[in-house]
Amino acid sequence: MLRFAVVMMLFAGCDKEARPKEPATLATGTVKDGVRSVKIEAGKDGYVPERIPGKPGEKLNLVFTRTVEGECLRELKTPDGKVVELPMNKPYEIAITVPQSGEVKFACGMEMFFGVIVAEQPKS
């Protein structure tokens, strides 16, 4: 009986609405004046999307919106190494250029959550 109660308590704590993170694609976001804007939520699941592909040299405008309280996601380490404070429920924009190859990283202040911008080479 004790085992049954423990198992039931474990299942009761599961979030039935939890879904896998949707990956970003080269088409994610909107393009204006040659710059693609990509919305990124800094929330209970970390950064969503956490992997953002781009064309080498592509200009991106990353629009971060923090939706949770807490120390970690309050700060953002940008790909160029700066640390900025993300306001709660207000968009914060960062301009970046996709590298010619490889990836660049962004992370929370404690580096517990992170994301990457990845240069996707054209398929031949």
N, C-alpha and C positions, 0 to 999 in steps of 0.2 A: 504494500500500500504506500509506503514511504517513497519507493522508486517512482510509482505512478504520479504522486504529488510533485516530485522534483521534475519529472519530464513535462508535466502539464505547466509548471511554472516557467520552464524554459520556452515552451511554445507560446505561452501567453506574452512573453517579452518580444517575440518576433514581430517585425513590421511587415504585415501582409501586403502593404502597398509598395514596399521597396522594389525598385526596378534596377536593372543594370544601367550603368551610365551610357548614354548615347554618344557614340564617337562623332567628332566633328569631321567634316569633309572639306574638300577644296571649295565647295559651294556654300558652306556654312557662313552666314552673315549677309550683310548688304554692302554693295559697292557704291561709293559716291566719289566722284572726281578721281577715280583710279585707286582709291584706298578702301580696303575691305574692313568693315567693322564687325567684330565678333564679340557677342555678349558672353560673359563668363560669370557664373554665380559662385560666390565664395560662401558656401553654406555647410549644412550638417554633413554632406557627403564630400567635403573638400571643394576642389575647383571642378566645375562642370560647364563646358567640357574641359578635360585635363590634358588632352592631346589635340593640338591644332595644327593640321597640315597646311603648308603654303607652298607657293611656287618660289623658287630661289629668287631673291631680290624683291619679292612682293611687299608692298607697304600694307601694314595692318594697323588698325586702331583697336586695341583690346579694351573692352568696356567691362570693368569689374563692378559687381554689386554684392556687397556683403549682406547676408540675410540672417546671420547668427551673432549672438553676443559671444564674448570670449577673447582671451588674450591672443591666441595663435593667429586666427584669421583677421584680426584687427590690423595687423601689419602685413605688408606685401613687399617681398624682395623682388625688385624688377629685374628683367634680363640684363640690364646694364649695371646691376649691383646696388642701386639706390634702395633705401627702405622708406616706404611711404605708408601713411595711415589711411586705411579704407574707411570712409564714413558708413554708418549703418543705413541700409536701404537707399543709398544714393549712388548713382553711377560715377565711377572714377575712370578716366581714360588714360591709356598709355599708348604712345605711338612706337612702333617697332618695325624693323625691316627683317624679313625672313632671311636667314643666312644662306649663302650659296650652297652649302652642304651641311649635313649634320643637324644639330638642334640647339636651341637655347632654352634655358629653364627659368621659371618664376616659382616662388615659394612663399609660404606663410612666414611670419617672423621667427617661428621656432623650427622651421623646416620640417614640420610633421606632414604637411600637405604640399604638393607641388604639381606643376604642370609644365608642358613643353610645347614649343613651337618647332615644328619639324619641316625641314626642306624636303619636299617630295620631288624627286627627279622625274622628268617626263619619261613615259614608257615608250620604248621603241618597238 
